[in-house]
Amino acid sequence: MKVELFNYNLPKEKIAQAPVRPRERAKMLYYNRCENVTRDFRVSDLPSLIKAGDLLVFNVTKVRHARLTECRMQNADCRIKEVLILKPLLEDGQFECLIRGKNVEVGQEIIFKQRCDDKGTARLSTVILSGNEGSIPNQANLEYGIWNEAVIPVKTGIHIKEIVATIINKQYQGIQTYTIQTNVSSSEFLRYCENFGELPLPPYIQNPQIHGFEDELYQPITAKELGSVAAPTASLHFSQKILDELINRGVKYGEVILHVGLGTFLPVKVDDTDDHKMHSEEIEVSAELMQKIKEAKENGGRVIAIGTTVARALESVGTNHGELSCITPSSHVILSEAEGSNIKEETNLFITPGYEFKVIDGLLTNFHMPKSTLLMMVSAFIGREKLFELYGYALKNDYRFLSFGDCMLLL
């Protein structure tokens, strides 16, 4: 299909710059496919729309502090503004990343700095002890030590270990990506990121400090497993209050993991969807969740994906394995001989119109960018004409778009 078929005009003023507080006050556009009914609600109305026995599935990935700006190039002729760590690779200390800078080439070195505050203390992930001074109990005689969230005075005899990464490869995958080899282990470097990095907010969020932005506002309450470079934003609408109310009414809760990377947020730059390369993202679907899906279907419940990342994870398993084989809301899940085992793999499933959904019966999702893979997935679920009818209605009725915006409930 032509990518232009998924284009629409999104005025800048419609892009939400900060989330609604409390979360459940966000507007929610409801569409029922069977009844062809559209209504305006708020997320707080969910308990009246989701019935007992339905299964809500959340992506419990957590966003890493993957944006590193305290860095410089060893070569004075090179300029670097930031490094965005996409994911660790199999080789210890190696990472795939994006680098924003000038004259960045293979073989160059990046030096990552660690900061001290005005009181002379530093939040450290890695330190070298070259003497006995310092205030870390029982660690003074170690030549090399690691502390998570350690805050120590910077004194003579204690200095910060310099983290250096060498660019060992670069590749163009619709966007220029790089492979770096750090001089520390993968676990050490990821700890460094959490201590010194920033959450990688979408580029259309301007001046987040002005809007009172705090880290936790970009982390869903269900977030558990570090690994994403963007939030599964549909989950941001849920407070513990609304989640408890749903569960108390008999709604079932399930979890998957899809670590959000290039596959979710990379823009489509080709003219035809057939030419777009969907980047792989890591997913994990447990045997426990498969059993919950089976029970929900057998008892007439619906499987409702909270976000496109959940839909992609479940449909990937249904497509690749057949463990989750359901075509209509009334059909049953059929588990293969692999029943009882967890599925952990990478997916590059690209859902476009014409795809036959095998697992999910409903979808709660935000309003997405023009010509994005997420918009194409929603189009596959409800049809392109209906999609743009709903988007046109939302634009005319002051719905807020993108990551911090409002949402749609499609059943």
C-alpha positions as CSV (number, residue, x, y, z in Angstrom):
1,M,0.0,0.0,0.0
2,K,1.1,3.6,-0.6
3,V,2.3,5.1,2.6
4,E,0.7,8.4,1.6
5,L,-2.7,6.8,2.2
6,F,-1.9,7.1,6.0
7,N,-1.1,10.8,5.9
8,Y,-3.1,13.5,7.6
9,N,-2.6,17.0,8.8
10,L,-1.7,17.2,12.5
11,P,-1.5,20.8,13.7
12,K,1.2,21.5,16.3
13,E,-1.3,22.8,18.8
14,K,-3.0,19.4,18.9
15,I,0.2,17.7,20.1
16,A,0.0,17.3,23.9
17,Q,3.1,18.7,25.7
18,A,2.3,17.3,29.1
19,P,0.1,14.5,30.5
20,V,-3.3,15.2,32.1
21,R,-3.3,14.9,35.8
22,P,-4.8,12.8,37.3
23,R,-4.1,10.3,34.5
24,E,-7.6,8.9,34.2
25,R,-9.0,12.4,33.4
26,A,-7.7,12.0,29.8
27,K,-10.4,11.9,27.1
28,M,-11.2,8.6,25.5
29,L,-12.9,8.2,22.1
30,Y,-14.9,4.9,22.2
31,Y,-15.7,2.9,19.0
32,N,-17.6,-0.4,19.0
33,R,-16.9,-2.3,15.7
34,C,-19.9,-4.6,16.0
35,E,-22.5,-1.8,16.7
36,N,-20.7,0.9,14.7
37,V,-21.1,3.2,17.7
38,T,-18.8,6.2,18.6
39,R,-19.0,8.0,21.9
40,D,-16.9,10.4,24.0
41,F,-15.7,9.2,27.4
42,R,-12.8,9.6,29.8
43,V,-10.4,7.0,30.9
44,S,-12.2,7.0,34.3
45,D,-15.2,5.6,32.5
46,L,-13.4,2.4,31.6
47,P,-14.9,0.2,34.3
48,S,-18.4,0.8,32.8
49,L,-17.1,-0.3,29.3
50,I,-15.0,-3.3,30.3
51,K,-16.9,-6.3,31.6
52,A,-16.0,-8.9,34.2
53,G,-14.0,-11.7,32.6
54,D,-12.3,-9.4,30.0
55,L,-8.5,-9.6,30.1
56,L,-6.5,-6.3,29.9
57,V,-2.9,-6.9,28.8
58,F,-0.2,-4.4,29.7
59,N,3.3,-4.0,28.4
60,V,5.4,-3.9,31.6
61,T,8.6,-2.6,30.0
62,K,10.3,0.3,31.7
63,V,12.0,3.2,30.0
64,R,15.8,3.4,30.4
65,H,17.6,6.6,31.1
66,A,19.1,6.0,27.7
67,R,19.8,9.6,26.5
68,L,23.4,10.6,27.4
69,T,24.5,14.2,26.9
70,E,27.5,14.3,29.3
71,C,29.9,13.0,26.6
72,R,32.5,14.2,24.2
73,M,34.6,12.8,21.4
74,Q,38.3,12.0,21.9
75,N,39.0,13.6,18.5
76,A,38.8,17.4,18.7
77,D,37.6,17.6,15.1
78,C,34.4,15.7,16.0
79,R,31.4,17.1,17.7
80,I,28.8,15.1,19.6
81,K,25.6,16.3,21.2
82,E,24.1,13.1,22.6
83,V,24.1,9.4,22.4
84,L,20.9,7.4,22.6
85,I,21.5,3.8,23.8
86,L,19.0,1.6,21.9
87,K,19.9,-1.9,23.3
88,P,22.7,-4.1,24.6
89,L,24.1,-6.6,22.1
90,L,25.2,-10.2,22.7
91,E,28.9,-9.3,23.2
92,D,29.5,-7.9,26.7
93,G,30.0,-4.2,26.7
94,Q,28.6,-3.7,23.2
95,F,25.5,-1.5,22.4
96,E,23.5,-0.4,19.5
97,C,22.9,3.4,19.6
98,L,22.1,6.6,17.8
99,I,24.6,9.4,17.9
100,R,23.8,13.0,17.2
101,G,26.9,14.8,16.2
102,K,29.2,15.8,13.4
103,N,32.0,13.8,11.6
104,V,31.2,10.7,13.6
105,E,33.1,7.7,12.2
106,V,34.2,4.1,13.0
107,G,37.2,3.9,15.2
108,Q,36.6,7.1,17.2
109,E,36.2,7.1,20.9
110,I,33.4,8.7,23.1
111,I,34.2,9.7,26.6
112,F,31.3,9.6,29.0
113,K,31.6,12.0,31.9
114,Q,30.3,11.6,35.5
115,R,29.3,14.8,37.3
116,C,29.9,16.2,40.8
117,D,27.4,18.5,42.5
118,D,28.3,21.9,44.1
119,K,29.0,20.1,47.4
120,G,31.7,18.0,45.9
121,T,29.8,14.7,45.9
122,A,29.1,12.5,43.0
123,R,26.4,9.9,42.2
124,L,28.5,7.0,41.0
125,S,28.0,3.7,39.2
126,T,31.6,2.9,38.9
127,V,34.6,4.1,41.0
128,I,38.2,3.3,41.4
129,L,39.7,3.3,44.9
130,S,43.4,4.1,44.8
131,G,43.8,4.7,48.5
132,N,42.1,4.3,51.9
133,E,40.2,7.6,52.0
134,G,36.5,7.7,51.5
135,S,33.3,6.8,53.3
136,I,32.3,3.6,51.8
137,P,32.3,0.9,54.6
138,N,34.4,-2.2,54.0
139,Q,35.4,-1.1,50.5
140,A,38.6,0.9,51.1
141,N,41.0,-1.9,50.2
142,L,39.3,-2.8,46.9
143,E,41.1,-1.6,43.9
144,Y,37.9,-1.8,41.9
145,G,34.3,-1.5,43.1
146,I,30.8,-0.9,41.9
147,W,27.9,0.6,43.9
148,N,24.4,1.0,42.7
149,E,23.0,4.5,43.6
150,A,26.1,5.2,45.7
151,V,26.8,8.8,46.7
152,I,30.3,9.4,47.9
153,P,32.5,12.4,48.6
154,V,35.1,13.1,46.0
155,K,38.4,13.1,47.9
156,T,42.0,12.5,47.3
157,G,42.5,8.8,46.7
158,I,39.0,8.3,45.1
159,H,38.5,9.2,41.5
160,I,35.8,8.4,39.0
161,K,36.5,5.7,36.5
162,E,36.4,7.2,33.0
163,I,34.0,5.3,30.7
164,V,35.1,5.2,27.1
165,A,33.3,3.7,24.2
166,T,34.8,2.9,20.8
167,I,32.7,3.1,17.7
168,I,33.3,-0.3,16.0
169,N,30.6,-0.3,13.3
170,K,27.9,1.9,11.7
171,Q,25.0,0.8,9.6
172,Y,22.0,2.5,7.9
173,Q,18.7,0.9,8.8
174,G,16.4,3.7,7.7
175,I,18.4,5.8,10.2
176,Q,22.1,5.8,10.9
177,T,22.9,3.5,13.9
178,Y,26.2,2.7,15.5
179,T,27.7,-0.1,17.4
180,I,29.9,0.9,20.4
181,Q,32.2,-1.2,22.6
182,T,32.6,0.2,26.1
183,N,35.5,-0.4,28.4
184,V,33.2,-1.7,31.1
185,S,30.7,-4.5,31.2
186,S,27.2,-4.2,29.9
187,S,25.7,-4.2,33.3
188,E,28.1,-1.5,34.5
189,F,27.3,0.7,31.6
190,L,23.5,0.3,32.0
191,R,23.9,1.2,35.6
192,Y,25.8,4.3,34.5
193,C,22.9,5.2,32.2
194,E,20.4,5.0,35.0
195,N,22.6,7.2,37.2
196,F,23.6,9.8,34.7
197,G,21.3,9.5,31.7
198,E,18.0,11.2,30.9
199,L,14.7,9.7,29.8
200,P,14.5,10.0,26.0
201,L,11.5,12.1,25.6
202,P,9.9,12.3,22.1
203,P,11.4,15.2,20.0
204,Y,8.1,16.9,19.7
205,I,8.0,17.6,23.5
206,Q,9.3,21.1,23.9
207,N,10.7,22.5,27.1
208,P,9.5,19.7,29.4
209,Q,10.8,21.6,32.5
210,I,8.2,24.4,31.8
211,H,5.4,21.8,32.0
212,G,6.6,20.5,35.3
213,F,7.8,17.2,33.8
214,E,9.0,14.5,36.1
215,D,10.5,11.2,35.3
216,E,7.6,9.2,36.7
217,L,5.2,10.9,34.3
218,Y,6.9,9.0,31.5
219,Q,6.8,5.6,33.3
220,P,3.5,3.7,33.5
221,I,2.6,2.5,36.9
222,T,2.9,-1.1,35.6
223,A,6.5,-0.6,34.5
224,K,8.9,-3.3,35.8
225,E,11.5,-4.5,33.3
226,L,14.1,-1.9,32.2
227,G,14.7,-2.1,28.4
228,S,12.8,0.5,26.4
229,V,13.8,3.8,24.8
230,A,10.2,5.0,24.7
231,A,7.2,4.4,26.9
232,P,4.2,2.2,26.0
233,T,2.1,5.3,26.1
234,A,-1.4,3.8,26.3
235,S,-0.4,2.5,29.8
236,L,0.3,6.1,30.9
237,H,-3.5,6.7,31.3
238,F,-3.8,4.2,34.2
239,S,-3.5,5.2,37.8
240,Q,-3.5,2.6,40.6
241,K,-7.0,3.7,41.5
242,I,-8.5,3.0,38.1
243,L,-6.6,-0.3,37.8
244,D,-7.8,-1.4,41.3
245,E,-11.4,-0.5,40.3
246,L,-11.2,-2.6,37.2
247,I,-9.8,-5.6,39.0
248,N,-12.4,-5.3,41.8
249,R,-15.1,-5.5,39.1
250,G,-13.8,-8.9,37.9
251,V,-11.6,-7.6,35.0
252,K,-8.5,-9.8,34.6
253,Y,-4.9,-8.4,34.4
254,G,-2.1,-9.7,32.2
255,E,1.5,-8.7,31.3
256,V,3.8,-9.0,28.3
257,I,7.1,-7.4,27.7
258,L,8.0,-5.6,24.5
259,H,11.1,-3.5,24.8
260,V,10.4,-0.4,22.7
261,G,13.0,0.5,20.1
262,L,13.4,1.5,16.5
263,G,10.7,-0.9,15.4
264,T,8.0,1.2,17.2
265,F,9.2,4.8,16.7
266,L,11.3,4.8,13.5
267,P,9.4,6.9,10.8
268,V,8.4,5.2,7.5
269,K,10.5,6.8,4.8
270,V,9.6,4.7,1.8
271,D,6.7,5.2,-0.6
272,D,5.2,1.8,-0.2
273,T,4.6,-0.3,2.9
274,D,6.1,-3.4,1.2
275,D,9.5,-1.6,1.1
276,H,9.6,-0.7,4.8
277,K,11.9,-2.7,7.0
278,M,10.5,-3.3,10.4
279,H,13.2,-3.4,13.0
280,S,13.2,-6.2,15.6
281,E,12.2,-5.7,19.2
282,E,12.5,-8.1,22.1
283,I,9.3,-9.6,23.4
284,E,8.4,-12.0,26.2
285,V,5.1,-13.7,26.5
286,S,4.7,-16.1,29.5
287,A,2.9,-19.4,29.7
288,E,0.8,-17.8,32.5
289,L,-0.5,-15.2,30.2
290,M,-1.3,-17.8,27.5
291,Q,-3.4,-19.6,30.0
292,K,-5.2,-16.4,31.0
293,I,-6.0,-15.8,27.4
294,K,-7.3,-19.3,27.0
295,E,-9.5,-19.0,30.0
296,A,-10.8,-15.6,29.0
297,K,-11.8,-16.8,25.6
298,E,-13.4,-20.0,26.8
299,N,-15.5,-17.9,29.2
300,G,-16.6,-15.4,26.6
301,G,-14.2,-12.6,27.7
302,R,-12.3,-10.3,25.4
303,V,-8.6,-9.9,25.2
304,I,-7.9,-6.1,25.1
305,A,-4.4,-4.9,24.3
306,I,-3.4,-1.8,26.2
307,G,-1.4,-0.2,23.5
308,T,0.0,-1.2,20.1
309,T,3.1,-2.7,21.6
310,V,1.0,-5.3,23.4
311,A,-1.0,-6.0,20.2
312,R,2.3,-6.5,18.3
313,A,3.7,-8.9,20.9
314,L,0.6,-11.0,21.1
315,E,0.0,-11.1,17.4
316,S,3.6,-12.0,16.9
317,V,3.3,-15.1,19.0
318,G,0.0,-16.0,17.4
319,T,1.5,-15.6,13.9
320,N,4.9,-17.3,14.6
321,H,3.9,-20.1,16.9
322,G,0.2,-20.8,16.8
323,E,0.1,-21.1,20.6
324,L,-2.4,-18.3,20.5
325,S,-4.7,-19.1,17.7
326,C,-8.0,-17.2,17.7
327,I,-9.6,-15.4,14.8
328,T,-12.8,-14.0,16.2
329,P,-13.8,-12.8,19.7
330,S,-15.9,-15.9,20.2
331,S,-13.3,-18.5,19.3
332,H,-11.0,-20.3,21.7
333,V,-7.3,-20.1,22.2
334,I,-5.6,-23.3,21.1
335,L,-2.3,-24.1,22.8
336,S,0.2,-26.3,21.0
337,E,2.6,-28.8,22.5
338,A,4.7,-25.8,23.6
339,E,2.1,-25.1,26.3
340,G,3.7,-24.4,29.7
341,S,6.8,-22.6,28.2
342,N,7.5,-18.9,28.0
343,I,8.3,-17.4,24.6
344,K,11.2,-14.9,24.5
345,E,12.3,-13.8,21.1
346,E,12.6,-10.8,18.8
347,T,9.7,-9.7,16.5
348,N,9.7,-7.7,13.3
349,L,6.0,-8.2,12.6
350,F,4.6,-5.2,10.6
351,I,0.8,-5.1,10.8
352,T,-0.9,-3.3,7.9
353,P,-4.4,-3.4,6.5
354,G,-5.3,-6.9,5.3
355,Y,-3.7,-8.5,8.4
356,E,-6.1,-11.0,10.1
357,F,-5.8,-10.5,13.9
358,K,-5.3,-13.8,15.7
359,V,-5.3,-12.9,19.4
360,I,-6.7,-9.5,20.4
361,D,-10.3,-8.5,20.5
362,G,-9.9,-4.9,21.6
363,L,-7.3,-2.1,21.6
364,L,-6.8,0.9,23.8
365,T,-4.3,3.2,22.0
366,N,-3.3,6.9,21.7
367,F,-3.6,9.0,18.6
368,H,-0.5,8.5,16.4
369,M,1.8,10.3,14.0
370,P,0.8,10.5,10.4
371,K,2.3,7.7,8.2
372,S,3.6,5.8,11.2
373,T,3.6,2.0,11.6
374,L,1.3,2.4,14.7
375,L,-1.3,4.3,12.6
376,M,-1.1,1.5,10.1
377,M,-1.8,-1.1,12.8
378,V,-4.8,0.7,14.0
379,S,-6.0,1.0,10.4
380,A,-5.7,-2.8,10.1
381,F,-7.8,-3.2,13.2
382,I,-10.8,-1.0,12.4
383,G,-10.3,-0.1,8.7
384,R,-8.7,2.9,7.1
385,E,-11.9,4.8,6.4
386,K,-13.1,4.4,9.9
387,L,-9.7,5.4,11.3
388,F,-9.6,8.7,9.5
389,E,-13.3,9.3,10.4
390,L,-12.4,9.0,14.0
391,Y,-9.2,11.0,13.7
392,G,-11.1,13.8,12.0
393,Y,-13.7,13.8,14.8
394,A,-11.0,13.9,17.4
395,L,-9.2,16.8,15.8
396,K,-12.5,18.8,15.6
397,N,-13.3,18.0,19.2
398,D,-10.1,19.0,20.9
399,Y,-8.6,15.6,21.6
400,R,-4.9,15.7,22.4
401,F,-2.5,13.7,20.2
402,L,0.6,11.6,20.6
403,S,2.5,10.3,23.7
404,F,0.9,12.6,26.3
405,G,-2.4,12.9,24.6
406,D,-5.8,11.3,24.8
407,C,-6.7,7.8,23.7
408,M,-9.2,5.6,21.8
409,L,-10.9,2.4,23.0
410,L,-11.6,0.2,20.1
411,L,-13.8,-2.9,20.7
